[in-house]
Structure formats: C-alpha cells, structure tokens
Amino acid sequence: MEKNLNLNLKVWRQKNANDKGKFEEYKVNNISTDMSFLEMFDVLNDRLVTEDKEPIAFDHDCREGICGSCSMFINGQPHGPKQGVTTCQLHMRSFNDGDTIVVEPWRATAFPVIKDLVVDRSAFDRIISAGGFISINTGNAQDANAIPIPKDDADEAFAAAACIGCGACVAACKNASAMLFVSAKVSQFALLPQGQPERYQRVSEMVAQMDLEGFGACTNTGACSAECPKGISLTHIARMNRDFLVAGMSTNEK
C-alpha cells in the first residue's frame, strides 16, 4: 500500500574536485513509497529550481539498473540498504517516515568528484581500453553454435559480463581497489575460446593500467562482492591473479 514519507536529507554538495565540499540539509515531504530514490531527488531538485537554488547534481541514465551511472553512498552503503540493486532501483519503501538519509559520492582518489554526487569514473574506461577487448579479426559473425563452449564456462563468462562498471566495489573497499571490476572484465574473455590468443597480454595491460590510475590493493575482505549490485563473484579475482602470475612467468622466460 502506498504511503507518503517526510524525510530529512543530508546531501554532499561540492562545486568541483578542488572545492572542499560540505553536507547540506533538506527536508522533503509527501514522498511516495512507490518512488525510486532518484525520483525523490527529482522532486527535491524541482523544488530547488523554483526557489532559484542550485539543484543537486547526480549521475543517471537508464534508470533500469543497467548502465551503472547512478552511483552514490546512501547511509554509508554503496547504492543503499538493499542488496542486488542499483540506486535507481532502490524504492523509498526501503525507508521509514522521519528518517534521516545521508547521501554522498564515491570516495576514491581514482574517482575525483566532478560536482556534488557526480564522480569521474573514466578510469574504468581507460582500463577497458588497455585490454578489455578482443582484437582478432574474425570476419562475419559466426553462428551461435559454431564454437562449442562448455555450458559452465559460458554461464560463468556471462556472469562476469554482467558487471556494469558502477564502481560500488571501489567504494566499498577500504583501499579503493578495482580488482573486482577488472577481474570481471578479464574473466568474461578468459573463459571463452575467443579470448585465448591475447589472454595473458590482456591481464598484464589491464592490471598495469589499474595501478596507473591509482586504485588500491585488494583487501581480501569481500566487501566488494557483497556490495556489488550484480553479485560479481570473488572467484574472478582469483582467476585474474592466476593469469597475471602466468603472464609474469611467460615474460621472464623471454
């Protein structure tokens, strides 16, 4: 049954990466429990605009849990209190009337704040550009069953490819590590025949770019997987570490 909530918001406001930034408080009333978290922000921003105030900047696109752009901390958790959902899929029924909700951007050196809740996640794009692709010229697309692939491998590759690059893994990690993201992008090719020719070159170049971007080392606590809205498994990190070790041994032999 639909209800209306009156809420207190503490939202991080920051003009740019060089600005110190601070929390500002807002009250929002008559918020339907059927609204998504971003729709609640839309209501608040409409009000701020009518009051000739600067609306809160936040990133969004698909609003269907696909693009990963709606990244923000909500009460200390990436994407909020519900597991397996992005911020745009989080509904206001997850909160109670009179709640105080604290909202802030991802906190990582590699994700500098652009404005308010928007961070620059282009570091992920550069990691993908470093090796997250297959460069073999295969000509026309082959029939789906032309290359036999064990179902378990196909399923695991598909699960790795489900990563949407939202950055929740980085935000959840106390070292701001990107290992879960990078390992998922490594695994989605490492498990398939099409990815084998460049398998070890790929992992070397992507890990090198990850380090260059300033992400931290893996903490092995599993916070990244626990907070991932797509449930990406830690087993991908283990696979990436093995491939990286093999790649290093191959280089030394040369």
Secondary structure in CASP SS format (residue, H / E / C, confidence):
PFRMAT SS
TARGET T0000
AUTHOR 0000-0000-0000
METHOD secondary structure of the structure
MODEL  1
M C 1.00
E C 1.00
K C 1.00
N E 1.00
L E 1.00
N E 1.00
L E 1.00
N E 1.00
L E 1.00
K E 1.00
V E 1.00
W E 1.00
R E 1.00
Q C 1.00
K C 1.00
N C 1.00
A C 1.00
N C 1.00
D C 1.00
K C 1.00
G C 1.00
K E 1.00
F E 1.00
E E 1.00
E E 1.00
Y E 1.00
K E 1.00
V E 1.00
N E 1.00
N E 1.00
I E 1.00
S E 1.00
T C 1.00
D C 1.00
M C 1.00
S E 1.00
F H 1.00
L H 1.00
E H 1.00
M H 1.00
F H 1.00
D H 1.00
V H 1.00
L H 1.00
N H 1.00
D H 1.00
R H 1.00
L H 1.00
V H 1.00
T H 1.00
E C 1.00
D C 1.00
K C 1.00
E C 1.00
P C 1.00
I C 1.00
A C 1.00
F C 1.00
D C 1.00
H C 1.00
D C 1.00
C C 1.00
R C 1.00
E C 1.00
G C 1.00
I C 1.00
C C 1.00
G C 1.00
S C 1.00
C C 1.00
S C 1.00
M C 1.00
F E 1.00
I E 1.00
N C 1.00
G C 1.00
Q E 1.00
P E 1.00
H C 1.00
G C 1.00
P C 1.00
K C 1.00
Q C 1.00
G C 1.00
V C 1.00
T C 1.00
T H 1.00
C H 1.00
Q H 1.00
L C 1.00
H E 1.00
M H 1.00
R H 1.00
S H 1.00
F C 1.00
N C 1.00
D C 1.00
G C 1.00
D C 1.00
T E 1.00
I E 1.00
V E 1.00
V E 1.00
E E 1.00
P C 1.00
W C 1.00
R C 1.00
A C 1.00
T C 1.00
A C 1.00
F C 1.00
P C 1.00
V E 1.00
I E 1.00
K E 1.00
D C 1.00
L C 1.00
V E 1.00
V E 1.00
D C 1.00
R C 1.00
S H 1.00
A H 1.00
F H 1.00
D H 1.00
R H 1.00
I H 1.00
I H 1.00
S H 1.00
A H 1.00
G H 1.00
G C 1.00
F C 1.00
I C 1.00
S C 1.00
I C 1.00
N C 1.00
T C 1.00
G C 1.00
N C 1.00
A C 1.00
Q C 1.00
D C 1.00
A C 1.00
N C 1.00
A C 1.00
I C 1.00
P C 1.00
I C 1.00
P C 1.00
K H 1.00
D H 1.00
D H 1.00
A H 1.00
D H 1.00
E H 1.00
A H 1.00
F H 1.00
A H 1.00
A H 1.00
A H 1.00
A C 1.00
C C 1.00
I C 1.00
G C 1.00
C C 1.00
G C 1.00
A H 1.00
C H 1.00
V H 1.00
A H 1.00
A H 1.00
C C 1.00
K C 1.00
N C 1.00
A C 1.00
S E 1.00
A C 1.00
M H 1.00
L H 1.00
F H 1.00
V H 1.00
S H 1.00
A H 1.00
K H 1.00
V H 1.00
S H 1.00
Q H 1.00
F H 1.00
A H 1.00
L C 1.00
L C 1.00
P H 1.00
Q H 1.00
G H 1.00
Q C 1.00
P C 1.00
E C 1.00
R H 1.00
Y H 1.00
Q H 1.00
R H 1.00
V H 1.00
S H 1.00
E H 1.00
M H 1.00
V H 1.00
A H 1.00
Q H 1.00
M H 1.00
D H 1.00
L H 1.00
E H 1.00
G C 1.00
F C 1.00
G E 1.00
A C 1.00
C C 1.00
T C 1.00
N C 1.00
T C 1.00
G C 1.00
A H 1.00
C H 1.00
S H 1.00
A H 1.00
E H 1.00
C C 1.00
P C 1.00
K C 1.00
G C 1.00
I C 1.00
S C 1.00
L C 1.00
T H 1.00
H H 1.00
I H 1.00
A H 1.00
R H 1.00
M H 1.00
N H 1.00
R H 1.00
D H 1.00
F H 1.00
L H 1.00
V H 1.00
A H 1.00
G H 1.00
M H 1.00
S H 1.00
T H 1.00
N H 1.00
E H 1.00
K C 1.00
END
